[in-house]
Amino acid sequence: MMDTETVGMIGLGLMGTALTERLLAAGYGVRVYNRSREKADPLITRGAEWADNPLATCNRVLISLYTTETVEAVLGQLDDGLRPGTTLIAACWRLPSGPVSARRTTAR
């Protein structure tokens, strides 16, 4: 297995689960977060780790959430853990219609 960093995944719906499975298969460590923790159990069984706040522990974090409101709600709960230099990657079903909150978060 190659030497890779651990990445974070926020949102474990269809897309977030599939992305996490691919990252694990490629040898990446993945720290997962979902509002309903039980959705993480099958991925934890496959090698993912639970993270109460992936923004606080990973340099690269994928966000796979369905609506702008959900993105804002979840990031609102977690953004106090966001560190300078963290890369956020939006893997959303819909592009957020409100970049203002994203700018507010990234300005920190």
HUWO-V697938 format. One record per backbone hydrogen bond with DSSP energy under -0.5 kcal/mol. CO is the residue of the C=O (numbers start at 1). NH is the residue of the N-H. Records with the same first field share a line. If there is no record, write none. Layout:
CO=NH / NH
This chain:
2=4
5=29
6=59
7=31
8=62
9=11 / 33
10=64
13=17
14=18
15=19
16=20
17=21
18=22
19=23
20=24
21=25
22=26
23=28
24=27
29=7
30=32 / 49
31=9
32=51
33=11
35=37
36=39
37=40
38=41
40=43 / 44
41=45
42=46
43=48
44=47
49=32
53=56 / 57
54=57 / 58
55=83
59=87
60=8
61=89
62=10 / 64
63=65 / 91
64=13
65=93
67=71
68=72
69=73
70=74
71=75
72=76
73=77
74=78
75=79
78=81
79=82
83=86
86=88
87=61
88=90
89=63 / 91
97=99
98=101 / 102
99=103
100=104
101=105
102=106
103=107
104=108
105=108
